[in-house]
Amino acid sequence: MKLHAQLTPGSNIITAYGADHVSVNGQALHTSFIVTPATLITTWAPRTINTITEADMQQLVDQECPVVLLGTGQRQQFPPAALLRALIESQIGVEIMDSNAACRTYNILVAEGRSVAAAIIIETHA
């Protein structure tokens, strides 16, 4: 699905998504990633919600955004509560949703000028 978001100059925007990809500023990504208005990290490791580690969650804390959207793939799935500890201890709000919903919500928050990080899992099975 192509998205037509209200563009915020200089900000990373999700421009399209499908079952096996998400496009940020027109660049198609086929593996999981983290995006903020100012940063795009294309090397985020999780392939599924079941492969997220504490180190992966620490990368979200390191973005220093007050809100994190965790897109968990094709459907909403919750990681073990212990993995959310670093975000909670850093007083970072986290919303967990399927990846398509996270993409849409991210664009809305960026258009509002909010500081937000989206961690999008694009499910790949080795």
C-alpha positions in Angstrom: 0.0 0.0 0.0 1.3 3.4 -0.9 0.9 6.1 1.7 0.3 9.8 1.0 1.4 11.4 4.2 1.6 15.1 4.9 5.3 15.6 4.4 7.4 17.1 7.1 10.5 18.6 5.4 13.7 16.8 6.4 11.9 14.0 8.3 11.9 10.3 7.4 8.5 9.2 6.2 7.1 5.8 5.5 6.0 6.0 1.9 4.7 2.4 1.2 4.4 -1.0 2.8 3.5 -4.6 1.9 3.8 -8.1 3.3 7.6 -8.3 2.6 8.8 -4.7 2.5 8.4 -1.1 3.8 9.6 1.9 2.0 11.1 4.9 3.8 11.5 8.0 1.7 11.0 5.8 -1.3 13.7 3.3 -0.3 12.4 -0.2 -0.1 13.5 -2.2 2.9 13.1 -5.9 3.1 14.5 -6.5 6.6 13.5 -5.1 10.0 14.5 -1.5 10.8 14.2 1.4 13.2 13.1 4.8 11.9 12.9 8.2 13.7 12.2 11.5 12.0 16.0 12.0 11.8 17.5 8.5 11.7 17.1 5.3 9.7 18.8 2.1 11.0 18.4 -0.6 8.4 20.3 -3.2 10.4 17.9 -4.0 13.2 18.3 -7.7 13.8 14.9 -9.3 14.7 13.4 -11.5 12.0 10.2 -12.2 14.1 8.9 -11.1 17.5 10.3 -14.3 18.9 13.9 -13.3 18.0 14.0 -9.9 19.8 16.7 -9.6 22.4 17.5 -7.2 25.2 20.2 -5.7 22.9 17.6 -5.0 20.2 15.4 -3.2 22.7 18.4 -1.2 24.0 18.8 0.2 20.4 15.3 1.6 20.9 16.2 3.2 24.2 19.3 4.7 22.5 17.1 6.7 20.1 16.0 8.8 23.1 12.4 9.2 21.7 9.6 9.5 24.3 7.4 7.2 22.3 8.3 3.9 20.6 6.0 2.0 18.2 6.8 -1.6 18.0 5.5 -3.2 14.7 5.5 -6.9 15.4 5.0 -8.2 11.8 1.8 -9.4 10.1 -0.1 -9.5 13.3 0.1 -7.9 16.7 2.1 -10.0 19.1 3.5 -9.1 22.5 7.1 -9.7 23.5 7.9 -11.1 26.9 7.4 -8.3 29.5 11.1 -8.6 30.6 12.2 -7.3 27.2 10.2 -4.1 27.7 12.0 -3.3 31.0 14.7 -1.1 29.5 12.0 1.1 27.8 9.9 1.3 31.0 12.9 2.1 33.2 13.8 4.9 30.7 10.3 6.3 30.9 9.7 5.6 27.2 6.1 4.9 26.2 5.8 1.8 24.0 2.8 0.9 21.8 2.8 -2.6 20.3 0.8 -3.2 17.1 1.1 -5.0 13.8 3.7 -3.5 11.5 1.2 -2.0 9.0 -0.5 -0.1 11.9 2.8 1.0 13.2 3.7 2.5 9.8 0.5 4.5 9.6 0.8 5.7 13.2 4.4 6.7 12.8 3.5 8.9 9.9 0.7 10.6 11.8 2.9 11.3 14.8 5.8 12.7 12.6 3.3 14.9 10.7 2.3 16.3 14.2 6.0 17.1 14.8 6.3 14.4 17.5 9.5 12.7 18.5 8.8 9.0 17.8 10.8 5.9 17.0 9.2 3.0 15.0 10.8 -0.4 15.2 9.3 -2.4 12.3 9.7 -6.2 12.1 9.5 -7.4 8.5 9.1 -11.1 9.1 11.7 -13.3 7.4 12.2 -16.9 8.1 15.7 -18.3 7.6 
